[in-house]
Amino acid sequence: MFHYPSSSSFSSCCSFSSSFYCPLTPPSPFIPPLSTPHSLVIHLLHFLHRLLLLLLFFFFFFWLFIFFSPPDPPSLPPPPFRPPFPLLLRDPLSMSGDHIQRPVYLALYITVSYYLPLPPLPFAFPPTPLLQAPPIPLSLTPPNPHPPSSHTPPRPHLHPPTTHPLTPQFSSTTLLLAPYYPFPPPPPSPYPFTTTTLATLPLPSNSSHPYHHPSPLPASPPNPPTPYPSPTPSSPPTNSLSPPPPFSPCPPYPPSPPGNNYHGRAPSASPAQRTRAAAEGKLASAPASGPSSGGRRPSLARLWFLSYRLQSTAAQPAASKAPAKERNMAKKIEVNKSFVMNMFRGAAVTEQAIPYPYTLSEEQRETLEMLVDPTEKFFEEVNDPAKNDALEKVEDHTLEGLKELGAFGLQVPAELGGVGLTNTQYARLVEIVGSHDLGVGITLGAHQSIGFKGILIAGNPEQKAKYLPKCASGETMAAFALTEPSSGSDAGSIRSRAVPSEDGSHYILNGSKIWISNGGLAEVFTVFAQTPVTDPKSGVTKDKVTAFIVERAFGGVSHGLPEKKMGIKASNTAEVYFEDTKIPAENVLGGVGNGFKVAMEILNNGRFGMAGALSGTMRYSIKKALDFATTRIQFGQRIDSFGTIQEKLARMAMLHYVTESMAYMISSNMDSGSKDYHLEAAISKVFASEAAWTVTDEAIQVMGGMGFMKESGLERVMRDLRIFRIFEGTNDILRLFVALTGLQYAGGHLKELQKALKNPSANMGLILGEGTKRAKRAIGFGNGGPIEGVHPNLSDSAALLNRAVEAFGYTCEGMLMKHGKDIVHRQFLLNRLANSAIDLYASIVVLSRASRSLTENFPSAAHEEKIARVWVNEASDRIQLNLTAVKSNISQKNFADLEAIAKELCEHGGIVAERPLGL
């Protein structure tokens, strides 16, 4: 966590702070609350310090813009006089000097007025022909809904006192993004999600734009215009092609001559852009060459650069011809409801997280109560996990007892012979299974969580009626067949192939699958194979993955011997072979060519069950450790009185609390009809599998040598747990899935924002929100605060989490801007983003659950409050370290060294370093 110096020592660390707290870095999410006068002083000093840095950055960058703009071509008149830097200080509000003076001081005024009450500006800021829309008849002008009143106290404003009714009223923060400043043209952005437009290209001489003059005009700006009186309702409309009559506060500036922009500078478009524009008929001619920006990087105001494209006269006719759908773009970008998705754009959307969901009806709760006790009793009295492990199979009488309990069809609808449980009810029952025998859990899970789950969620009514009743009763065992020798994590590279027959009545399947759970027991398989698919539009035939329901009775299906495994020995794992297996065409699952989508839906839908089962495993391991710690006497006292053991037990309980909270939050969201849970489910699988391993390992450590003995039961659990970080998507792949999916969503948001900036009048609400957020962040004041719905006892933790989410989103945006599409290959960075995302989601989950316990006065509320507080504090530290590593130059060098070390190891075929003894 950042250490904030006292007010007396603040000046001594300014040299360090000035290099760290700059407007280009995200604000620290760890600012202490305003609780004491001392902290108020610290906050004030931080504000003044960052404000000073912001002012310096403004002056520095605009000075660079003035003196390092693209050179003017020889054929054009010289650019207007560019005054040196001191002139900005001598004549801040004059328009007689360079065109950049007013924007600089207006921007400073905007920033300061956001926090301090300032008087109105002493000048009017008129619209220009670069920005004005074509004249609109006054009869279409809506009246001002809020006329000025003599009783209204004066407030700071940026618009002139007298304004045309059609002139939009902007707040002080609006102008941070509104395209009202004549900045130099932006260079073509090297970053992703940047829409290339022709807004900076010159207007053709035959343009019909109402403000276009074909005759050349001087390049230097005119003298400051004199304001005209405000219009009257009787002012006649105008539709001429000349500048409008003087009904606006100021007359328009003269427009640009053809081939030149307003300020006498060469347009920034590249020759390739000009050639394309000429080919599309948007330019009268395309010059063979022109000045290039040289690929300069965007400056501090990159969003201003995006909006600048509106300032070109060439953008106006294009805007008038824009399709109705774009002109009527929604003012607010529609966002995904997923908390994890929105973290990547720096927003804490808690609709699915707070309050902690509870979806069981009274009837469902009663049904669950009727099932919990018999299931617990069965696993305690009938099932023998140690014997199953020794026999490397589930005993027959155990399987028969599970069938009688209905354990093979927990989520199959009752009308199809199943129990018809919800996802939440299912999570509670698999928790019981996970706390007793993970080998049995794999047998049941491979059957219903993935085996016939495809039929349940993607099958048609005929397929469901044919297969689900027998699967639910346990009469037929099911399996999920995806993995092949050459296709592990890369599911798209499978080689099994199904070719349709000439009459189209069936498919011929050939191939093999490895490591199939229930592979030697199943009679029904969900199989994935390549099939030829013809595009109806292009007529091109390509291989795509298709899912099939394959019965062993179809013929040509065989399996190998059960695999010898480290753990989950009671489950059956075998290789399955398909040789000229005829599959009826009606057994295609989810449509031809949609197999990959079906596979992902199956895996995403079942991952929450793994978190539920492993929370039961963790509960078992913690109970073992507690029983030992509270009875073991060493050095004259119980070992649970020693700090080392206390920390282990507390952290084990925290990991269990997070895992259990994730499992039931996700299952409840799914029961509520949510479709935005895939990243949360992936995170729950990663977190649960690693947390369960850590908890069991620490339980063995607490028990010492006794935990290492086979009779303790933890040795078997440890072996069983290792597979959970591998199957149903390895944790490494799922981390990349979480990071890349979230970044893709954040990138889409940026693209939508750029589209909105092309039409600011139709998206003013969105621009206002984004502008305010970025303005506050630029001077070090984030948008973080207590998350609504969190109990007041946890408000500090909630505020800390909110600021961490904002810093995370800003870091993701910076990575997209810096790396673009190449981010796919930056796995060192993606893993750290994924770890931060896991910590952020875990934090909101525990805050939500603890808040519910505090609100409803649960007996364990105080205990849960402590867990939530410690978890959020420590997670914030880890997030800070990961985000720092993403941006740190030292970390980048370390990543490069790690990459080189790995390559040297692979090239050498072993350890490269010589032995210390040289022998």
Residue pairs with C-beta under 8 A, 6 or more apart in sequence:
1 30
1 873
1 876
1 877
1 880
2 28
2 30
2 880
4 32
4 42
5 12
5 13
6 38
6 42
7 38
7 41
7 42
7 45
10 42
10 45
14 49
17 49
18 49
18 53
21 28
21 46
21 49
21 50
21 53
21 780
22 53
22 57
23 50
23 53
23 54
23 57
23 300
23 778
23 779
23 780
24 300
25 887
26 777
26 782
26 806
26 807
26 810
26 811
26 814
26 883
27 777
27 780
27 781
27 782
27 803
27 806
27 807
28 780
28 803
28 807
29 782
29 784
29 800
29 802
29 803
29 804
29 805
29 806
29 807
29 876
29 879
29 880
30 800
30 803
30 804
30 876
30 880
31 43
31 46
31 782
31 803
32 39
32 42
33 39
33 796
33 799
34 40
34 43
46 780
47 115
47 779
47 780
47 781
50 779
50 780
51 111
51 112
51 779
54 111
54 778
54 779
55 108
57 300
58 104
58 107
58 108
59 85
59 88
59 104
61 299
61 300
61 301
62 100
62 103
62 104
63 85
64 299
65 100
65 183
65 184
65 299
66 82
66 98
66 100
67 82
69 79
69 184
69 265
70 184
70 185
70 265
70 266
70 268
70 291
70 292
70 293
71 266
71 291
72 78
72 79
72 264
72 265
72 266
73 266
73 290
73 291
76 219
76 259
76 260
76 264
76 266
77 218
77 219
77 264
78 219
78 264
79 219
79 263
79 264
79 265
80 98
80 99
80 219
80 220
80 221
80 263
80 264
81 97
81 98
82 98
83 97
83 98
83 101
87 97
87 98
87 101
88 101
88 104
88 105
91 97
91 101
92 101
92 105
93 101
93 102
93 105
93 121
93 122
93 123
94 101
94 224
95 101
95 102
95 123
95 221
95 224
96 223
96 224
99 182
99 221
99 263
100 182
100 183
102 123
102 125
103 181
103 182
103 183
106 121
106 125
106 158
106 175
106 181
107 175
107 176
107 181
109 118
109 121
109 158
109 172
110 158
110 172
110 173
110 175
110 176
110 775
111 775
111 778
111 779
112 118
113 156
113 172
114 172
114 173
114 775
114 776
115 781
117 156
118 156
119 156
120 154
120 156
120 157
120 158
120 161
121 158
124 160
124 227
124 249
124 250
125 158
125 159
125 160
125 180
126 160
126 225
126 227
126 248
126 249
126 250
126 251
126 252
127 167
127 180
127 248
127 250
127 252
128 182
128 252
128 253
129 211
129 243
129 252
129 253
129 254
129 255
129 313
130 182
130 253
130 255
130 262
130 311
130 312
130 313
131 179
131 180
131 310
131 311
132 211
132 244
132 248
132 252
133 316
133 761
134 209
134 210
134 316
134 320
135 210
135 237
135 238
135 239
135 244
136 166
136 237
137 237
138 165
138 231
138 233
138 235
138 236
138 237
139 237
141 165
141 166
142 165
143 165
144 165
156 172
158 170
158 171
158 172
158 175
159 167
159 169
159 170
160 227
160 249
162 227
162 229
162 230
162 249
163 169
163 230
163 249
164 230
164 231
164 247
164 248
164 249
165 231
167 248
167 249
168 761
168 764
170 178
171 768
173 768
173 771
173 772
173 775
174 764
174 767
174 768
174 771
175 771
176 304
176 771
176 772
176 774
176 775
177 303
177 304
177 307
177 757
177 760
177 767
177 770
177 771
177 774
178 307
178 760
178 767
178 771
179 304
179 307
179 308
179 309
179 310
179 311
179 757
179 760
181 304
181 308
182 262
182 263
182 311
183 301
183 304
183 305
183 308
183 311
184 263
184 265
184 268
185 200
185 261
185 265
185 267
185 268
185 308
185 312
186 200
186 268
186 298
186 305
186 306
186 308
186 309
187 268
187 293
187 294
187 295
187 296
187 297
187 298
188 194
188 196
188 268
188 270
188 273
188 293
188 295
189 298
189 302
189 305
190 295
190 297
190 820
191 298
191 816
191 817
191 818
191 820
192 747
192 816
192 820
192 821
193 747
193 748
193 750
193 751
193 754
193 816
194 306
194 754
195 751
195 754
195 755
195 758
196 273
197 309
197 315
197 318
197 758
198 269
198 273
198 277
198 282
198 314
198 315
198 318
199 308
199 309
199 310
199 311
199 312
199 314
199 315
199 318
200 261
200 267
200 268
200 269
200 308
200 309
200 312
200 314
201 267
201 269
201 273
201 274
201 277
201 282
201 283
201 312
201 314
202 256
202 258
202 259
202 260
202 261
202 267
202 283
202 314
203 209
203 212
203 256
203 258
203 312
203 313
203 314
203 317
204 258
204 282
204 283
204 284
205 214
205 258
205 284
206 214
206 284
207 313
207 317
208 241
208 317
209 241
209 313
209 316
209 317
210 240
210 241
210 242
210 243
210 244
211 243
211 252
211 255
211 313
211 316
212 241
212 255
212 313
213 254
213 255
213 257
214 258
215 257
216 257
216 258
217 254
217 255
217 256
217 257
218 254
219 257
219 260
219 263
219 264
220 264
221 253
221 262
221 263
222 253
222 254
225 250
225 251
225 253
226 250
227 249
227 250
228 246
228 247
228 248
228 249
228 250
228 251
230 247
230 249
231 247
231 248
235 245
235 247
238 244
238 245
243 251
243 252
244 252
253 262
255 262
255 313
256 262
256 313
258 284
260 266
260 267
261 267
261 312
262 311
262 313
266 290
266 291
267 290
267 312
268 291
268 293
269 277
269 290
270 290
270 292
270 293
271 286
271 287
271 288
271 289
271 290
271 292
274 283
274 286
274 287
274 290
275 286
277 283
277 286
278 284
278 285
278 286
279 286
282 314
282 318
298 305
298 817
299 305
300 778
302 817
303 753
303 757
303 770
303 771
303 774
306 753
306 754
306 757
307 757
307 760
309 315
309 758
310 319
310 757
310 758
310 760
315 758
319 758
319 759
322 759
326 755
326 758
326 759
327 759
327 762
328 762
329 755
329 756
329 759
329 762
329 763
330 763
331 762
331 763
331 764
331 765
331 766
332 765
332 766
332 769
333 749
333 752
333 753
333 756
333 766
335 341
335 342
335 347
335 349
335 749
336 342
336 349
336 676
336 745
337 349
337 351
337 352
337 674
337 676
338 349
338 352
338 676
338 677
338 678
338 679
338 680
339 348
339 349
339 350
339 352
339 353
339 680
339 841
339 844
340 679
340 680
340 683
340 738
340 742
340 837
340 840
340 841
341 676
341 679
341 741
341 742
341 745
342 348
342 349
342 745
343 742
343 805
343 808
343 809
343 837
343 840
343 841
344 742
344 743
344 745
344 746
344 808
344 809
344 812
344 837
345 745
345 746
345 749
345 809
345 812
345 813
346 773
346 805
346 806
346 807
346 808
346 809
346 810
346 812
346 813
347 805
347 809
348 787
348 801
348 802
348 805
348 806
348 844
350 787
350 788
350 789
350 844
350 848
352 665
352 669
352 674
352 676
352 677
353 665
353 844
353 845
353 848
354 787
354 788
354 789
354 790
354 844
354 847
354 848
354 851
355 789
355 848
355 851
355 852
355 855
356 661
356 665
356 848
356 849
356 851
356 852
357 664
357 665
357 668
357 669
357 672
358 668
358 852
359 422
359 424
359 668
359 671
359 672
360 368
360 422
360 424
360 425
364 422
364 424
364 425
367 421
367 425
368 421
368 425
368 428
368 429
371 405
371 419
371 425
371 429
372 428
372 429
372 432
374 405
375 405
375 407
375 429
375 432
375 433
376 432
378 401
378 402
378 405
379 432
379 433
379 435
379 436
379 437
380 436
382 397
382 398
382 401
383 398
383 401
383 436
383 437
383 440
384 395
384 398
385 436
385 437
385 439
385 440
385 570
385 713
385 716
386 713
386 716
387 395
388 394
388 395
388 398
388 437
388 439
388 440
388 569
388 570
389 439
389 569
389 570
389 716
391 570
392 562
392 569
392 570
393 570
393 572
394 439
394 440
394 443
394 570
394 571
398 440
399 443
399 474
402 408
402 440
402 444
402 474
403 473
403 474
406 418
406 419
406 472
407 429
407 444
407 474
408 444
408 447
408 448
408 471
408 472
408 473
408 474
409 416
409 417
409 418
409 419
409 448
409 468
409 471
409 472
409 473
409 474
410 418
410 419
410 421
410 425
410 426
410 429
410 448
411 418
411 419
411 420
411 421
411 422
411 423
411 426
411 448
411 456
412 418
412 419
412 420
412 448
412 456
412 468
412 469
412 471
412 472
413 420
413 468
414 420
416 464
416 465
416 468
416 469
416 472
417 468
417 469
417 472
417 473
418 468
418 472
419 472
421 429
422 667
422 671
423 608
423 667
423 668
423 670
423 671
424 664
424 667
424 668
424 671
426 609
426 612
426 667
427 608
427 609
427 611
427 612
427 663
427 664
427 667
428 612
430 441
430 444
430 445
430 609
430 612
430 613
430 616
431 612
431 613
431 615
431 616
431 619
431 660
431 663
432 616
433 440
433 441
433 444
433 613
433 616
434 441
434 612
434 613
434 614
434 615
434 616
434 617
435 616
435 617
435 619
435 620
436 616
436 620
437 570
438 567
438 568
438 613
438 617
438 717
438 720
438 721
439 568
439 569
439 570
439 571
439 720
440 570
440 571
441 613
442 517
442 568
442 570
442 571
443 517
443 518
443 570
443 571
443 572
445 517
445 606
445 609
445 610
445 613
446 478
446 479
446 480
446 517
446 518
446 571
447 471
447 477
447 478
447 479
447 518
447 522
448 471
448 478
449 606
449 609
450 480
450 526
450 602
450 603
450 606
450 728
451 471
451 477
451 478
451 479
451 480
451 518
451 522
451 524
451 526
452 467
452 468
452 471
452 478
452 524
452 526
453 480
453 526
453 602
453 605
453 606
454 480
454 526
454 547
454 549
454 589
454 590
454 598
454 601
454 602
455 463
455 464
455 467
455 468
455 471
455 526
455 549
455 589
456 464
456 468
457 601
457 602
457 605
458 547
458 589
458 590
458 598
458 601
458 602
459 467
459 549
459 589
459 590
462 586
463 549
463 586
463 587
463 589
467 476
467 524
467 549
470 476
471 477
471 478
471 524
476 523
476 524
477 518
477 521
477 522
477 523
477 524
478 518
478 522
478 523
478 524
478 525
478 526
479 516
479 517
479 518
479 519
479 521
479 522
479 524
479 525
479 526
479 576
480 516
480 517
480 525
480 526
480 602
481 513
481 516
481 519
481 525
481 526
481 527
481 528
481 550
481 576
482 491
482 494
482 513
482 528
482 599
483 513
483 514
483 515
483 516
484 494
484 495
484 496
484 511
484 512
484 513
484 514
485 512
485 514
486 493
486 494
486 495
487 493
487 494
487 495
489 729
489 730
489 733
491 528
491 545
491 596
491 599
492 545
492 596
494 511
494 528
494 529
494 530
494 545
495 511
495 530
496 509
496 510
496 511
496 512
496 513
496 527
496 528
496 529
496 530
496 578
497 509
497 510
497 511
497 529
497 530
497 531
497 543
498 507
498 508
498 509
498 510
498 529
498 530
498 531
498 546
498 548
498 583
499 507
499 508
499 531
499 532
500 506
500 507
500 531
500 532
500 585
501 507
501 508
504 585
505 584
505 585
506 582
506 583
506 584
506 585
507 531
507 548
507 582
507 583
507 585
507 588
508 580
508 581
508 582
508 583
509 527
509 529
509 548
509 550
509 556
509 578
509 580
509 581
509 582
509 583
510 578
510 579
510 580
510 581
511 529
511 577
511 578
512 575
512 576
512 577
512 578
513 519
513 527
513 575
513 576
513 578
514 575
515 563
515 573
515 575
515 727
516 522
516 525
516 559
516 573
516 574
516 575
516 576
517 571
517 572
517 573
518 571
518 572
519 559
519 560
519 572
519 573
519 574
519 575
519 576
520 559
520 560
520 561
520 562
520 572
520 574
521 572
522 552
523 551
523 552
523 553
524 549
524 550
524 551
524 552
525 549
525 550
525 551
525 552
525 557
525 576
526 547
526 548
526 549
526 550
526 589
526 602
527 547
527 548
527 549
527 550
527 578
528 545
528 546
528 547
528 548
528 595
528 596
528 598
528 599
529 545
529 546
529 548
529 595
530 543
530 544
530 545
530 546
531 543
531 544
531 545
531 546
531 592
531 593
532 541
532 542
532 543
533 541
533 542
533 543
533 544
533 546
533 592
533 593
534 540
534 541
535 541
535 542
544 592
544 593
544 594
544 595
544 596
545 593
545 595
545 596
545 599
546 588
546 591
546 592
546 593
546 594
546 595
547 588
547 589
547 590
547 594
547 595
547 598
547 599
548 583
548 587
548 588
548 589
549 583
549 587
549 589
550 557
550 578
550 581
550 583
550 587
551 557
554 581
554 582
554 583
555 580
555 581
555 582
556 578
556 579
556 580
556 581
556 582
557 576
557 577
557 578
557 581
558 576
558 577
558 579
559 574
559 575
559 576
559 577
560 574
560 575
560 576
560 577
561 574
562 572
562 573
562 574
563 573
563 574
563 575
565 573
565 723
566 719
566 722
566 723
567 716
567 718
567 719
567 720
567 721
567 722
567 723
568 719
568 720
568 723
589 595
589 598
590 597
590 598
603 728
603 729
604 677
604 678
604 681
604 682
605 670
605 681
606 728
607 681
607 682
607 684
607 685
607 728
607 729
608 663
608 666
608 667
608 670
608 677
608 681
608 684
610 684
610 685
610 688
610 689
610 724
610 728
611 659
611 660
611 662
611 663
611 666
611 684
611 685
611 687
611 688
612 660
612 663
612 664
612 667
614 659
614 688
614 689
614 691
614 692
614 721
614 724
615 656
615 659
615 660
615 663
615 688
617 692
617 696
617 717
617 721
618 652
618 655
618 656
618 659
618 691
618 692
618 695
618 696
619 656
620 717
621 652
621 692
621 695
621 696
621 699
621 714
621 717
622 649
622 652
622 653
622 656
622 695
622 699
624 699
624 703
624 707
624 712
624 713
624 714
625 648
625 649
625 652
625 698
625 699
625 702
625 703
626 640
626 649
628 702
628 703
628 706
628 707
629 638
629 639
629 640
629 645
629 649
629 702
630 638
630 640
631 638
632 638
632 639
633 639
639 645
639 702
640 646
640 649
645 702
648 698
648 701
648 702
649 702
650 870
651 698
652 694
652 695
652 698
652 699
653 867
654 867
654 870
654 871
655 691
655 694
655 695
656 691
656 695
657 846
657 849
657 864
657 867
657 871
658 687
658 691
658 842
658 845
658 846
658 871
659 684
659 687
659 688
659 691
659 692
661 845
661 846
661 848
661 849
662 680
662 683
662 684
662 687
662 688
662 841
662 842
662 845
663 684
663 688
665 680
665 845
665 848
665 849
666 677
666 680
666 681
666 684
669 677
669 680
670 677
678 741
679 737
679 738
679 741
679 742
679 837
680 841
682 729
682 734
682 737
682 738
683 734
683 738
683 837
683 838
683 841
683 842
685 728
685 729
685 731
685 734
686 731
686 734
686 735
686 738
686 838
687 838
687 842
688 724
689 721
689 724
689 725
689 731
690 725
690 731
692 721
692 724
693 718
693 721
693 722
693 724
693 725
696 714
696 717
696 718
696 721
697 718
699 707
699 714
700 707
700 708
700 712
700 714
700 715
700 718
701 707
703 712
703 714
706 712
707 714
707 715
708 715
709 715
710 716
725 731
729 737
732 831
735 830
735 831
735 834
735 835
736 827
736 830
736 831
736 834
738 834
738 837
738 838
739 830
739 831
739 833
739 834
739 837
740 823
740 824
740 830
742 812
742 833
742 837
743 812
743 815
743 816
743 823
743 833
746 809
746 812
746 813
746 816
747 816
750 813
750 816
753 766
753 770
756 762
756 763
756 766
756 767
757 763
757 767
760 767
773 783
776 782
776 783
777 783
777 806
777 810
782 803
782 806
782 807
783 802
783 806
784 799
784 802
784 803
784 804
784 805
784 806
785 799
785 802
786 795
786 798
786 799
786 802
787 798
787 799
787 801
787 802
787 844
787 847
789 848
789 851
790 797
790 798
790 847
790 848
790 851
791 850
791 851
791 854
791 855
791 865
793 854
793 865
794 847
794 850
794 851
794 854
794 865
794 868
794 869
794 872
797 843
797 847
797 868
797 869
797 872
797 873
798 847
800 872
800 873
800 876
801 840
801 843
801 844
801 847
801 872
801 876
804 840
804 843
804 875
804 876
804 879
804 880
805 840
807 879
807 880
807 883
808 833
808 836
808 837
808 840
808 879
808 883
811 833
811 883
811 886
811 887
812 833
814 887
815 823
815 826
815 829
815 833
815 886
816 823
819 826
819 829
823 829
823 830
828 895
828 898
828 899
829 886
829 895
832 882
832 883
832 885
832 886
833 882
833 886
835 878
835 882
836 878
836 879
836 882
836 883
839 875
839 876
839 878
839 879
840 875
840 879
842 871
842 875
843 871
843 872
843 875
843 876
846 864
846 867
846 868
846 871
846 872
847 868
847 872
849 864
849 868
850 861
850 864
850 865
850 867
850 868
852 858
853 860
853 861
853 864
853 865
854 861
854 864
854 865
858 864
884 891
885 891
904 912
905 911
905 912
